[in-house]
Amino acid sequence: MRSNITISQTLSMKRLVTDYLALKNTEIPLVGVAAVPDENNLMVWHINIRGQEGTLWQRGVFHMIMTFQKDYPLSPPKIILFTPLSHQNVHVKDKLRTVCLEQLSPKSTD
């Protein structure tokens, strides 16, 4: 069992490196979005998103931590929001703000 976890982590990390390099080297700039892996853990990324002009969030900067699962990309990451925000897709439980979107839900195997 341990070797399956190691292989899965290796494939996940390889994919995350590929994703990060693609993000870093894109020719189309990501305006208002910054995402970088934690320097001590490739499975944890820090994300900042600037609120879009002309919206209620236009002056906000929203900090999140995205944690990837060992079997990424087969399982979606979990996202915790650290900036206080009242929004239908932000669920608060035990003072933790979890971003809930259909794209972040595990796929069913039926």
C-alpha positions as CSV (number, residue, x, y, z in Angstrom):
1,M,0.0,0.0,0.0
2,R,2.8,2.4,0.9
3,S,4.3,2.2,-2.6
4,N,1.0,3.1,-4.2
5,I,0.9,6.3,-2.1
6,T,4.4,7.1,-3.0
7,I,3.8,6.6,-6.8
8,S,0.6,8.6,-6.6
9,Q,2.4,11.4,-4.8
10,T,5.2,11.4,-7.3
11,L,2.7,11.6,-10.2
12,S,0.8,14.4,-8.4
13,M,3.9,16.3,-7.8
14,K,5.1,15.9,-11.3
15,R,1.7,17.2,-12.5
16,L,1.9,20.2,-10.1
17,V,5.3,21.1,-11.3
18,T,4.0,21.0,-14.9
19,D,1.0,23.1,-14.0
20,Y,3.1,25.6,-12.1
21,L,5.6,26.0,-15.0
22,A,2.7,26.5,-17.4
23,L,1.2,29.1,-15.2
24,K,4.5,30.9,-14.7
25,N,5.4,30.8,-18.4
26,T,2.1,31.7,-19.9
27,E,2.1,34.3,-22.6
28,I,-1.3,35.6,-21.5
29,P,-0.8,37.4,-18.2
30,L,-3.1,36.5,-15.4
31,V,-4.3,40.0,-14.3
32,G,-5.2,40.1,-10.7
33,V,-4.3,36.5,-9.9
34,A,-1.2,35.2,-8.2
35,A,-0.6,31.5,-7.4
36,V,2.6,30.0,-6.0
37,P,3.4,26.7,-4.3
38,D,4.5,26.9,-0.6
39,E,8.3,26.7,-0.6
40,N,8.2,23.7,1.8
41,N,5.3,21.8,0.4
42,L,4.4,21.6,-3.3
43,M,1.0,20.2,-2.4
44,V,0.0,23.5,-0.8
45,W,-0.3,26.7,-2.9
46,H,-0.9,30.3,-1.8
47,I,-3.4,32.2,-4.0
48,N,-4.3,35.9,-4.2
49,I,-7.1,37.1,-6.3
50,R,-7.8,40.8,-6.7
51,G,-11.5,41.8,-7.0
52,Q,-12.6,42.8,-10.4
53,E,-13.2,46.5,-11.2
54,G,-16.9,47.5,-11.3
55,T,-17.9,44.8,-8.8
56,L,-18.6,44.8,-5.0
57,W,-15.2,43.2,-4.6
58,Q,-13.2,45.7,-6.7
59,R,-10.9,46.9,-3.8
60,G,-10.4,43.5,-2.2
61,V,-7.6,41.1,-2.3
62,F,-8.6,37.6,-1.4
63,H,-6.0,35.2,0.0
64,M,-6.6,31.5,-0.2
65,I,-4.7,28.3,0.4
66,M,-5.2,25.5,-2.0
67,T,-4.3,22.0,-0.8
68,F,-3.9,19.3,-3.5
69,Q,-4.8,15.7,-2.8
70,K,-2.3,12.9,-3.1
71,D,-4.1,11.7,-6.2
72,Y,-4.3,15.0,-8.0
73,P,-5.5,15.6,-10.7
74,L,-8.0,12.8,-10.2
75,S,-9.2,14.5,-7.0
76,P,-9.9,18.2,-6.8
77,P,-8.0,20.5,-4.4
78,K,-9.5,21.9,-1.2
79,I,-9.5,25.7,-1.0
80,I,-9.6,27.6,2.3
81,L,-10.3,31.4,2.1
82,F,-8.5,33.5,4.7
83,T,-10.1,36.8,3.7
84,P,-13.5,37.4,5.4
85,L,-16.2,37.2,2.7
86,S,-19.9,36.6,2.7
87,H,-20.7,34.7,-0.4
88,Q,-22.9,31.8,-1.4
89,N,-19.9,29.6,-2.4
90,V,-18.0,30.2,0.9
91,H,-19.1,27.9,3.7
92,V,-18.0,28.7,7.2
93,K,-17.6,25.9,9.7
94,D,-15.5,26.2,12.9
95,K,-14.2,29.6,11.7
96,L,-12.8,27.9,8.5
97,R,-14.0,29.4,5.2
98,T,-14.2,26.7,2.6
99,V,-14.7,27.5,-1.1
100,C,-17.5,25.2,-2.4
101,L,-17.9,24.9,-6.1
102,E,-19.0,22.0,-8.3
103,Q,-15.6,21.9,-9.9
104,L,-14.1,21.2,-6.4
105,S,-16.3,18.3,-5.7
106,P,-15.0,14.8,-6.1
107,K,-16.3,13.2,-9.3
108,S,-18.7,10.3,-8.8
109,T,-17.6,6.9,-10.1
110,D,-21.0,5.8,-11.5
